[in-house]
Amino acid sequence: MSHPVPTWASVRPSERIAGTPAVRRGGAWWLVTPTGTMSVLDPVFTGELERFAADMAAADRAVARLRTERTAARKGQR
């Protein structure tokens, strides 16, 4: 199954990694800018993108957990 080539206007924020031009769509990595789109095929680079995406997801989960704990602590103080 082929994946649609992303365009600048079609990229959802959830597909981007931390405001970078790196976009994952359907398991494929792309670099997307207003001037064009390029498929990322280098396995070393895509491996780094995968690790960075995993680290960002872990950081997002940690922040969400801290916020939940802080909210629970505030409710317990009332």
Secondary structure per residue as TSV (DSSP state, phi and psi in degrees):
chain	resnum	aa	ss	phi	psi
A	1	M	-	360.0	124.1
A	2	S	-	-83.2	154.5
A	3	H	-	-108.3	142.6
A	4	P	-	-64.9	138.7
A	5	V	-	-69.6	124.8
A	6	P	-	-72.6	148.0
A	7	T	-	-118.3	162.9
A	8	W	G	-52.7	-43.8
A	9	A	G	-74.5	-21.5
A	10	S	G	-93.9	-4.5
A	11	V	-	-80.2	123.8
A	12	R	-	-84.3	146.1
A	13	P	G	-54.1	-33.5
A	14	S	G	-68.4	-16.6
A	15	E	G	-86.1	-20.3
A	16	R	B	-82.6	153.4
A	17	I	S	-101.9	110.1
A	18	A	T	45.2	45.9
A	19	G	T	74.5	8.9
A	20	T	S	-85.5	169.4
A	21	P	S	-78.1	0.5
A	22	A	E	-78.8	127.1
A	23	V	E	-132.0	135.0
A	24	R	E	-108.0	122.8
A	25	R	E	-131.9	117.9
A	26	G	T	59.2	34.2
A	27	G	T	85.1	-5.3
A	28	A	E	-105.8	144.4
A	29	W	E	-96.8	141.5
A	30	W	E	-136.7	151.6
A	31	L	E	-107.2	121.1
A	32	V	E	-123.0	124.0
A	33	T	E	-132.5	168.5
A	34	P	T	-60.4	-22.9
A	35	T	T	-93.8	-7.7
A	36	G	E	163.0	176.7
A	37	T	E	-128.8	140.5
A	38	M	E	-135.5	129.3
A	39	S	E	-71.2	139.0
A	40	V	-	-99.0	115.5
A	41	L	-	-113.2	-16.6
A	42	D	-	-64.9	118.9
A	43	P	H	-64.8	-30.5
A	44	V	H	-68.2	-45.9
A	45	F	H	-65.2	-44.0
A	46	T	H	-65.7	-33.4
A	47	G	H	-62.2	-42.4
A	48	E	H	-64.4	-40.9
A	49	L	H	-61.7	-41.3
A	50	E	H	-62.2	-45.2
A	51	R	H	-63.9	-42.2
A	52	F	H	-63.6	-43.2
A	53	A	H	-62.7	-41.2
A	54	A	H	-65.0	-41.7
A	55	D	H	-64.6	-40.6
A	56	M	H	-64.2	-40.8
A	57	A	H	-64.3	-41.3
A	58	A	H	-64.4	-40.0
A	59	A	H	-65.6	-41.9
A	60	D	H	-60.4	-41.4
A	61	R	H	-65.8	-40.0
A	62	A	H	-64.6	-42.5
A	63	V	H	-64.3	-43.4
A	64	A	H	-61.2	-41.4
A	65	R	H	-63.5	-43.0
A	66	L	H	-63.2	-40.6
A	67	R	H	-64.3	-40.7
A	68	T	H	-63.7	-44.1
A	69	E	H	-63.8	-40.8
A	70	R	H	-64.7	-43.5
A	71	T	H	-62.1	-43.6
A	72	A	H	-64.3	-38.5
A	73	A	H	-66.1	-40.4
A	74	R	H	-65.4	-40.4
A	75	K	H	-66.7	-32.6
A	76	G	H	-71.8	-21.8
A	77	Q	H	-82.2	-14.4
A	78	R	-	-79.3	360.0
